[in-house]
Amino acid sequence: MFLRPTEIVEKFKLSSGMVVADFGSGSGHYALAAAKELRGTGTVYAIDVQKDLLAAIKTEAESKHLNNLEIIWGDVENDKGSRLADESVDFVIISNLLFQAQDKAAIARETKRVLKIGGMAAIIDWSDSFGGTGPTPNMVVPKSKAEEIFITEDFKLEKEFDAGTHHYGMIFKKNSSSVNKSLNNSHFL
């Protein structure tokens, strides 16, 4: 079974009013599912480097009347690349991004920066190349390596979840502050 974003997002137990960021949102399946799950409350930020994909997400969100979804053109491998404010997000979704990233640790650092203390991050990525169905073997980030990257950034593995036959899924919790938080309540820098 390949990824089923709606079913996976239900496992996150998102609650009313949460702020969610989908790093490397791609075609937006997770961002759209999260916006629907929040039932019009809170905010979901779809963040990607590809403007055409973001435009398609915006169009789909509008057609589904998901007014709580916003798009951001940004590169989460860069310092403050998500363009979100420090400690402003409750939950970060990182799906099929690690295998594509040049600086995987930078994604963990940006996740830590934007998450509130106690905030959660879901990591979903390919568990193998599956004979060419997935990424090339040298691009696959093993579950143990993904776990190491996030634990190094002071995250705690909360649980693993079934993400289908071709992917692994893990949820991490942010343990401590990584920034000097200002009194600014804005979600943006």
C-alpha positions, -999 to 999 in steps of 0.1 A, spaced: 0 0 0 13 34 -10 9 65 12 -27 75 22 -23 110 35 -58 114 49 -55 82 69 -20 91 81 -30 126 91 -58 111 112 -31 93 132 -16 127 142 -46 136 164 -45 172 153 -68 194 174 -89 225 168 -69 257 164 -35 240 159 -9 256 136 6 229 113 34 233 87 39 208 59 76 211 50 83 202 13 46 200 7 50 189 -29 15 183 -44 -1 192 -11 -18 159 -1 -7 162 35 -14 199 38 -48 195 23 -56 166 46 -44 185 76 -65 216 67 -96 193 63 -88 175 96 -87 209 115 -122 216 101 -116 252 93 -98 261 125 -62 268 130 -38 272 101 -19 249 78 12 262 60 22 244 28 59 252 23 78 243 -8 105 255 -32 83 248 -63 60 277 -70 39 258 -95 31 231 -69 22 258 -44 -2 274 -69 -19 241 -76 -23 235 -38 -38 270 -34 -63 263 -63 -73 229 -48 -77 244 -13 -99 272 -27 -120 247 -46 -125 226 -14 -132 258 6 -102 251 29 -97 287 40 -73 277 68 -45 267 43 -18 291 33 11 286 9 47 298 15 75 297 -10 105 287 10 134 263 14 135 245 47 171 235 41 180 271 47 183 290 80 148 304 86 139 291 52 103 282 61 97 319 68 78 310 99 84 327 133 103 310 160 83 286 182 50 294 163 39 259 151 23 230 169 29 202 144 53 198 114 48 172 87 79 161 67 69 135 41 91 122 13 115 151 19 146 137 36 156 114 7 156 145 -16 175 168 8 211 177 5 213 189 42 190 166 61 201 180 95 191 215 84 155 203 81 156 190 117 171 223 128 144 243 110 117 220 124 131 226 159 132 264 154 96 267 143 80 242 168 67 253 201 82 234 231 63 201 232 54 204 196 55 174 174 70 165 140 59 135 118 86 120 96 74 99 67 99 86 41 108 57 19 120 26 36 137 12 5 141 18 -32 119 -12 -40 136 -20 -73 132 15 -86 97 22 -74 111 46 -49 142 67 -49 176 52 -59 191 31 -32 218 57 -24 191 84 -18 170 63 7 174 76 43 170 46 66 147 50 95 176 47 119 194 75 102 163 98 103 159 90 140 195 98 146 192 132 128 162 143 149 175 130 182 208 149 176 186 180 175 171 173 209 139 156 197 125 126 215 110 97 195 74 95 207 61 67 185 63 49 152 33 45 130 23 24 100 29 45 69 22 18 44 44 -10 29 69 14 12 74 40 39 82 44 76 65 68 100 78 84 132 66 111 155 91 132 174 85 157 202 105 189 207 121 188 241 136 223 246 137 258 233 161 266 205 156 303 204 151 334 225 114 339 219 102 375 216 68 387 226 57 386 189 27 363 185 29 364 147 35 331 128 59 349 104 94 363 107 
